[in-house]
Amino acid sequence: MAAPVKVPRNFRLLEELEQGQKGGGDGSVSWGLENEDDMDLRVWNGMILGPAKTCYEGRIYQLRIECGNEYPDKAPSVCFLTKINMKGVDSNGRLNPRELPMLAGWLPNYTLCTLLKELRRMMTLKENCKLSQPPENSTY
């Protein structure tokens, strides 16, 4: 049996960039390069619309995502730019991989889209959905 074909990092990230530019998904999350001239495809912006019926509703959360040289085999590092009170996010907005199952158990088939959608889903969880939030539009 043949080994699965491994897509080179940059090809994979170019696919993700194209999906982000086309508006992949339902509009609740979006992503793109922080700088269009980033030939390494390293630093990305992410956006999550706060889910309805949660303390995040009506808010737009901006994130910075860094895809290292070993992405997608290793999880990207993620930091909220918009202040948020959520389990697994430290006082500087950084995600703690040990507290977020998706990052702790990162698989190469995960994408920036699946990561953002998972963070949005986590906003709806019982331990997060009622937490008091920092003033709207405050940043780290």
C-alpha positions in Angstrom: 0.0 0.0 0.0 1.4 3.4 -1.0 2.1 6.1 1.6 -0.3 9.1 1.5 1.0 11.9 -0.5 2.3 14.8 1.6 1.4 18.2 0.2 4.2 20.8 0.6 3.5 23.4 3.3 3.3 26.4 0.9 1.0 24.5 -1.5 -1.3 23.7 1.4 -1.2 27.3 2.6 -1.9 28.6 -0.9 -5.0 26.4 -1.0 -6.1 27.8 2.4 -5.5 31.4 1.2 -7.6 30.8 -1.9 -10.4 29.3 0.3 -10.2 32.3 2.6 -10.3 34.8 -0.4 -13.4 33.0 -1.8 -15.1 33.4 1.6 -15.1 29.7 2.4 -17.8 28.8 4.9 -20.9 30.5 6.2 -19.4 33.9 7.0 -19.0 33.3 10.7 -15.2 33.1 10.3 -12.7 34.5 7.8 -8.9 34.4 7.4 -6.2 35.8 5.1 -2.6 36.9 5.1 -1.6 39.7 7.4 0.6 41.1 4.6 0.0 40.2 1.0 3.7 40.3 0.3 4.4 37.5 2.9 6.0 35.0 0.6 6.5 32.6 3.5 2.7 32.5 4.1 3.6 32.7 7.8 1.4 35.4 9.5 -2.3 35.4 9.1 -5.3 37.4 10.3 -8.4 35.6 11.5 -11.9 36.9 12.3 -14.7 35.3 14.3 -18.2 36.6 14.6 -19.5 36.0 18.1 -22.2 33.4 18.2 -25.8 34.3 18.9 -27.2 33.8 22.4 -23.7 34.0 24.1 -21.8 36.7 25.8 -19.9 37.1 22.5 -22.9 37.9 20.4 -22.6 41.0 18.2 -18.8 41.2 18.6 -16.1 40.7 16.1 -13.0 39.0 17.3 -9.7 39.5 15.5 -6.9 37.0 15.8 -3.2 36.7 14.7 -2.2 33.2 13.5 1.3 32.2 12.8 2.0 29.1 10.7 5.5 27.8 11.4 7.7 25.9 9.0 6.2 22.6 10.2 2.6 23.6 9.6 0.3 21.7 8.9 2.1 18.9 10.8 2.3 21.1 13.9 -0.4 23.5 15.0 -0.1 27.2 14.4 0.4 29.6 17.2 -2.8 31.7 17.8 -3.4 35.0 19.7 -6.6 37.0 20.0 -6.0 40.6 19.2 -9.5 41.5 20.5 -9.7 41.1 24.3 -11.8 38.0 25.2 -12.5 36.1 28.4 -12.6 32.4 27.4 -11.1 29.2 28.8 -7.8 28.4 27.2 -6.9 32.1 26.4 -4.3 33.7 28.6 -4.2 37.3 29.9 -2.3 38.4 26.7 -4.7 36.7 24.3 -2.6 33.7 23.5 -4.2 30.3 23.2 -2.8 27.7 25.5 -2.5 24.5 23.5 -2.7 22.3 26.6 -6.2 23.7 27.4 -7.6 23.5 23.9 -8.2 19.9 22.7 -7.9 20.8 19.0 -4.5 22.3 19.4 -3.3 19.6 21.8 -4.3 16.9 19.4 -3.6 18.8 16.2 -3.9 16.7 13.0 -2.4 17.6 9.6 -5.8 17.6 8.0 -7.0 20.5 10.2 -7.0 23.9 8.5 -7.2 27.6 9.6 -10.9 27.4 8.8 -11.5 24.4 11.1 -9.4 26.1 13.8 -11.5 29.3 13.7 -14.8 27.4 13.6 -13.7 25.3 16.6 -12.9 28.4 18.5 -16.3 29.8 17.6 -17.9 26.6 18.7 -16.0 26.8 22.0 -17.6 30.2 22.6 -21.0 28.4 22.9 -19.8 25.9 25.5 -21.3 26.1 29.0 -18.0 27.2 30.6 -17.6 30.1 28.2 -21.0 31.3 27.0 -21.9 33.3 30.1 -18.4 34.7 31.1 -18.3 38.5 31.6 -16.4 40.1 28.7 -14.0 43.1 28.5 -15.4 46.3 27.1 -16.3 45.9 23.4 -13.5 46.8 20.9 -10.8 46.6 23.5 -7.5 45.0 22.3 -4.4 43.4 23.8 
